[in-house]
Amino acid sequence: MPFIYKGFLYFIRRFHLNVPCVKIIPMKEFTSCKQATESCMQTGTFAVAHLYKEEKTMDMHIHDCCEIYFSISGGKQFLIDNRFYTIAPGDVFAINQYESHYLTQIDSMVHERIVISVHPDYVKTLSRGRTDLGECFSKRGPGFSHRISLSREQQQRFLYLVNKICADRDYAGEIMEEAAFMELMVLINSAFHGKKAKSGQKNANSAYNGQVDEILTHINRNIANQITIAGLAEKFFLSESYICRIFKSATGTTINKYITARRISIAKSLLDSGVGVQEVYEQSGFTDYSGFFKAFTKAVGISPKKYSQCSIK
């Protein structure tokens, strides 16, 4: 049985939905986020991955494509930029190409989700008139939330459209896939419009969350300046070992890895807006070009200069 169909049946059983039996034929879906991301960037469109097991835990990272993350099993937690979110079954997260993110509370439990990688230029070509299908990725006001909690009916519709996208067809396959994808984006953006703006939910399980939230806020307000663990410890009247421990406990990543990921996220945004490489590394908080070059190339896969040239094209 195709695994996307299994996920669909999981929701039917879980929520006792009265849905007629639908025959689903599998297509070229992926079994890792990395494969889906690479395919998305190569085709300039989108790619679907349906995942059950944990891949190798990634550090705080950024993709060149946008990401729609749909949780089937829930039970995890997201750190996106400086916002914490608990993950419940049926939650959708819209993450753009500039937002660093990290899935925390990784363990050996089954973690089922559907991840759709979307090329940012592709969704622009699908938008019409006043309808911006990329709005869920671009509207980032003070009170916005990456999380969209779908109703049971919307969850059912989401899974139906994913199965429709992944159906194998002999005729007009690309047209049908694109039509189903557009309908999926309409569903997500309609839910995004319909919800009240809420700030990211903080980690209710961490006793240190109040302190860590203050640390995250301080880091993001001062990201262009020099930030050290010693300086943070002094600022918050904590020992260096203690501040490192509570940050890792709450976020799942280290302070230095978080700072680097946020700076690379800012650098990508500046390069895409046409700012020169020299100005970018200074404005994003790196103290020397060599360190910036190494960190950017490792995270993005190409040098800052090459990325800038690709952005201009």
GINORPE-V349733 format. One record per helix or strand of 3 or more residues. SS is the DSSP state (H for helix, E for strand). FROM is the first residue (numbers start at 1). TO is the last residue. If there is no record, write none. Layout:
ss: <SS,SS>
from: <FROM,FROM>
to: <TO,TO>
This chain:
ss: <H,H,E,E,E,E,E,E,E,H,H,E,H,H,H,H,H,H,H,H,H>
from: <3,33,46,66,77,83,91,101,113,120,135,147,152,173,209,229,240,255,277,289,304>
to: <15,43,51,71,80,86,95,104,118,126,138,149,165,194,221,235,251,272,283,300,312>
